[in-house]
Amino acid sequence: MARIVIMGAGVAGHTAALYLRRQLGREHSVTVVTPNAQWNWIPSNIWVGVGKIPKSKVLFPLAPLYRRKGIVYRQALAREIHPEGRADDTTPYIRIEHTDSTRAGTTDDIPYDYLINATGPKLNFAATPGLGPEQGGSVSVCTADHAVHAAAELDKVLDAMRQGKHQTLVIGTGHGTCTCEGAAFEYTFNVEHTVRQAGLRDLCDIYYFTNEYELGDFGVAGMQFTQQGYRTSSKLWTESLFRERGVIPIVRAHAQSVDDGLLTYETLDGEVHELRFDFAMLLPPFRGADLTAVDRDGADITSTMFAANGMMLVDADYSGKDHSQWTASDWPRTYRSAVYDNIWAPGIAFSPPHQISEPRTSPNGTVITPSPPRTGMPAGIQGKLVADTVTDRILRPGNPDHEESMTEMGSACIASAGTGLLTGSAASMTMYPTVPDHEKYPDTGGRHPSLTFGEIGLAGHWIKTLLHHMFIYKMKGRPLWWLIPE
């Protein structure tokens, strides 16, 4: 019997668990360790955050699903990895701290034969003083509860506008190294759409605050694509939407602090600015989960298994080469630990070898460059890839591990720009590959010229709504769920 333990139940971990349970007989155990009682379809949190749908539409309980599928569920935080076991027993195990109400704070050890670290990101609000709902300076849509709070705060701003008070809204990234600019983009235009539908657009200024060097970068170095038969760039394409909606961009920016309605920020030229606001939704930077690694003698080997950002070192090139020397081969192919052959880290949990966008630093030494996005579609693909590798290790020993680099992996993104059956819109983008390969596609920004494209319109909103229902159906493991691609 093989024992597979998965730490984390986000897109990568949950996907891996579903495929492993489907592909392996019940004599093999699949255990998921996650502190969450419910699964959250995060891409739709932006709609919760403007009050268009309740949070119940983006959540479902994990316990009944895992019980039905025969997956062992532990509501707990993974705290330690012991990949070599103990001096007197070499069976590897992880140590968990329970978070459910009946056992909160107690610990257990779970042995494993194969370990998948899919812990995803830790929301590092503390990186910027005052950032986030806990520190109180801004709101967030990173979780369903955060989104509910954001909607309530937005309602207060709408009420103020109804009383004739001009309001300033700031939406974007709360640190110079943030990722997921796409979520900030979506929330910006959903808020703008909400205000406009309320007939209050002339009573507010809406700022998009971002660490991107230019609009349309999205942390992936931008895109070149064909739109209506013409070659264009994501920069021009995005700028047109900002002009159309009257959203004011602040680019190349790092939030220094968020305090009592005042955003203090540094720009790439080293200058420090201030912006007063009435409402701010600023995303936090990510770091890895707080995991400790321990060898069989009890020595701390965390720095051997993990990068300084807490994300796991895998089969990537971490030599720190200059931007001019980056190549597609720098990126991992199997997501297997750089140290242990039976541990993997798909999705946000793995440490990327470098940024995708060109690295930039202000004269003050402040890094103002997006970190590489690895959520959504890439996380799902990697979760399945690792599940297929583990399945072959158990059922077909000797088969090579499954491989697919993000330089060979396409991504599709439907960025909502407002809801409504007839009034909604979305920016639909596909890019291949996700990480540019400038050797293969030297003349089109490192991406395939016909497989990278974008459109903005009502049809995109319909697709976004369809995907919302399809992926929740898939993640609930409904009949034939595996036919829905990652």
RAWO-V629448 format. One record per run of one state. SS is the DSSP state (H for helix, E for strand, - for the rest). FROM is the first residue (numbers start at 0). LEN is the number of residues. If there is no record, write none. Layout:
ss: <SS,SS>
from: <FROM,FROM>
len: <LEN,LEN>
This chain:
ss: <-,E,-,H,-,E,-,E,-,H,-,H,-,E,H,-,E,-,E,-,E,-,E,-,E,-,E,-,E,H,-,E,-,H,-,E,-,H,-,E,-,H,-,H,E,-,E,-,E,H,-,E,-,E,-,E,-,E,-,E,-,E,-,E,-,E,-,H,E,-,E,-,E,-,H,-,H,-,E,-,E,-,H,E,-,E,-,E,-,H,-,E,-,E,-,E,H,-,H,->
from: <0,2,7,10,23,28,34,37,40,41,48,54,57,58,61,69,71,82,85,86,88,89,92,98,106,111,113,117,121,124,127,128,129,131,135,138,139,143,162,166,173,180,197,200,203,209,223,227,229,233,245,247,250,252,259,261,267,271,276,278,283,284,287,291,294,299,300,301,305,306,311,312,313,314,322,325,327,330,335,337,342,344,346,349,350,360,361,366,367,376,395,410,416,425,431,452,457,475,480,483>
len: <2,5,3,13,5,6,3,3,1,7,6,3,1,3,8,2,11,3,1,2,1,3,6,8,5,2,4,4,3,3,1,1,2,4,3,1,4,19,4,7,7,17,3,3,6,14,4,2,4,12,2,3,2,7,2,6,4,5,2,5,1,3,4,3,5,1,1,4,1,5,1,1,1,8,3,2,3,5,2,5,2,2,3,1,10,1,5,1,9,19,15,6,9,6,21,5,18,5,3,3>
